[in-house]
């Protein structure tokens, strides 16, 4: 009897480990940043894909760009209503919605992380405002996309790390992602080193690395996989934008797999741009993921 109980405990441990460290096929899609009236139900979503919409953006600022000490407001497209989010999640149970925090600018005002005078008050305000947004918009998580930092950044890792931890501990969110690029890598590496256990994915903006060939893309991926966690870093693509373009992106994905990386997700920026070409890259990325033979 004791041996049988020990066996069951061993099996339970294996299943628990697998649950904690095994993700499905994931699509991350930024949506709503440019003012294009894109709708969630226009985006193709395949069965077998965990599709995460990153609502762009929730910003700690008023419409003039003045900081609000952690009080986030939604600035994504008006078409992304609470009702539309509830509807897409009802029709596609694998869909999740995340509020992406900050982004590059609001209007012509470039947004920057600022060191709060009182970090605990900032965390408290951010927790309250994001909890309210989560209830209103049926959110499952947040994506951290601060893209500019002061020269003396002393608070970002602590404030964001503690915020994510609090939101998860209070069951406000179940997912948290971060979106570094080459100029902000150091700030996000510090955050990930200290709080990586509460960060689920790294939406690294590879299109900012100015690599246009598949081999160069793989080298860039190797660098960022070493700085973060290769099982959490997602390959990314900017539609009609910077970096690798066209089907060369899928050559890069195949080459990543040939080099032993598990390509179990893709991040695309953005649905706004894709809407004009019938979401070609979303369709092809999901097809690639569903036909990928490697898994975590």
N, C-alpha and C positions, 0 to 999 in steps of 0.2 A: 504493500500500500504506500509506504514511504517513497519507494522508487518511482511509483506511478505519479505521485504528487510532485516529485522532483522533476519528472519528465514534463508534466503539464506546466510547471513553472518555467522550465527552459523554453518550451514552445511559446508561452506567453511573452517571454522576454524577447524572443526573435521577432514576433509579430509587432510588439510595441516598437522595437528598434526600426523595423521596416516602415511602420506608419509614420514615425518621426522623420525619417530621412528619405522617403520616397515620394516624389511629386509626380503628378500626371503631366501630360503635355500642355504647356502653358503658352497662351498668346497674351501679350501686353499691348494695349492700343491706347495711345493718347488721343483724346477727342475733345473738341470744343474750345480750343485755344485761340483760333483765328477769327471767330465770328461767323464762319460758314455755318449755315443752318443745317448741319448734319444730324441725322437721327439714328438712334441706336439700332432700330429694327431694320435699317438699310444695310448694316454691316453683316456680311456672311459669317455665320457661326456653325462650325461643324461639330457633330456629335463626337465625343471622345476628346474634345479640347476644353481645357479650363480657360475660359475667355475672360480676361480682366480688362475692363474699361477704366482708363485713368482720366478722370474728369479734370479738365485743365482750364483754370486752376482755382484753388482756394488760397486766398492771399491775406496775409497779416498786414493789411493796409486799407486806407480809404480810397475812393476813386481817383484822388489826386496823387496817390502813392505815398501818403504819410503813414508811417508805422503806427500800428494800433496795439502794441504791447501784447501780442499773442492772441488777439481777437480776429479769427479768420472769417472771411466772407467769401461766398462763391462768385466767381467771375467767368464761369464757363458759359457756353452758348445757351441761349434761352430755350432751345429745343430739348435740352437735357433736363427735363422736369422730373420731380419725384415720381409722378405717375408713369412716365416712360421708363424709368429705371425699374420700378416695381413690375411693370408689364414684361420687360425683356427678361427679367429674372424668373418670372412665372413661366414664360414660354421656353426658356433655356435654363434649367436648374444649375448648369455648370458656369453660368455667368456670375461674375463678381464686379462690384463697383468700388473704386478707390478714389479719394480726393487727392489730386497731386498738389503739393504745397509749393507756392511761390511762382516758379517759372522765371523767365528772363525779365519781363517788364509788365507794367500795366499802362496801356497807352504808350506814350513816349517816355515814361519814367522808368529807368532801369532799377530793378529791385535788388536789394542787397541784404544779406544777413547783418544784423546789428547786435552788438553785445548788450542785452537788457541790463538795466540798472539793478533790477531785482529779479534774479533768474527764477526763483520760486514763484513769484507772481506771474511771470511769463508762462511758466509751465501750467500753472493753475488756469490762467485765461485760455491758453491753447487747448487744454483738456476740456474745458467747459464749452468753448465755441465749436470744437470739432465733434464733441459728443452730440451737440445740438444738430450739427450738419449730418452726422451719421443717422440720427433718428429721422430727420426730415427727408434725406435723400436715399435712405436704405443702403448706406455704405457698409462695406466689409473691411475697409482698410484705408491706409494712407500711403502715398508715394512722396518721398522727400526730394524736391527738385530746386533747392537753392543753388543759384549759379554764380553768385558774386559774394565775395567775402572781404571784410576789412583786413588791412595788413596785420593787425594784431587781433586775430580771432581767438578768443579764449573761452567761449561759451557754447559754441554750436554743438559739439559732440555731447556735452552734458545735457543741454536743454532738449535736444532732439532725442537722444537716447533715453532720458528719463520720461519724456512725453510718450514715446512708443511703448515703453515698459508699463507705464500707468494705464494707457489705453487698452493694452492687452490684458493686464491684470484685472481690470474692471470689466472685461468682456465687451468693451465698446467696439473693438476691431479684432479681427483674427489674422489680418495680413498687414505686413509693412514692407515696403520696397524703397530703395534709394536710387538716385539717378545722377551719379557723378559724370564728369567729363574731364579732359586732360588738364584743364586749368584748376579744377576743384578737387582733383584726386586726393591730395594730401588731407584736406578737411574730412572727406568721406572715409579715408583709410583710418583716421583716428576714431571716427564714429564706429566703424565696423570692428576695429580691434577691441573696442570697449563694450560694444553692445551687439555684436554679430549674432548672438543667440536669439535676439528678438527681431532680426531682419531676415525676411524670407527670400528676397531676390534682389539682385543688383542689376538695374537697368542702365548699364554703362552705355554712354552715348558714343559708340565707336565711330559714327559718322563725323565726329569732330576731330578724329585722329588723322584725317586727310589721307587715308589709305584707299586706293582704288582697285587694287589687284587682290585676288583671293589669297595668295601667299602672304602678302603684307598684312592682310586682315587677320590671318591665323597668328602671325607674330604679335600683333597688337593684342589679340585675345589671350595669348600665353602670358603676356606681361600683366594684364589686369586680373587674370585668373590667379596668378601668384600673389597679387596684392590683396585680393579679396578671398573668395572661395570659388573654385572652378565649378562646383555644383550649384552655385547660386547666381553666377554671372550669366546673363542672357545675351546672345548676339543681337545686334540692333541694326535697324535700317531707317533712313530718312527718305520718304517718298519725294521724288523730284527735288532732291536736296544735295547735301554734302556727302563726301566719302564715296564708298563703293556704290555703284548704281546698276540698275537692271538685273538681268539674270546672273551677273557676276556674283551677286550676293549669295545665290543658291550654290554656286560653285564653291564659295567660301564655306558655307555650311557643310557641304560634302567633304571638303578638305579638313575641316575641324574634326569630323567623325573619323576620317582616315588617320588623323593624328591622335586618336584615342579620347577625344572629348565627347561627352554626352550632350548632344544638342536636344534638350527636352523643352526648349522654349525659345520664343522670338519676341523681341520688342519692336514695335513699329511706331514711328512718328510721321504722319498722324492720319487718322481717319478723315480729317478735314481735307487733306490733300488727295487722299485715295478716292474720295467720293466722285472725282471727275473721271476716273478710269475704271469704274465699276469694281474697285477694291481688288485689283489684280494681285497685289503683294500679300494681302490678307488671305486670299484664296490659296495662292501657291505656297505660302508659309505653312498654313494648316495642312495642306496636302503633304508637304515635306515631313512635318512632324508626325503625322499619322502613319507615314510609310517608313519612318526611321526605325531601325532595328535595335539601336542602343537605348538603354534605359538605366536610370539610377538604381 
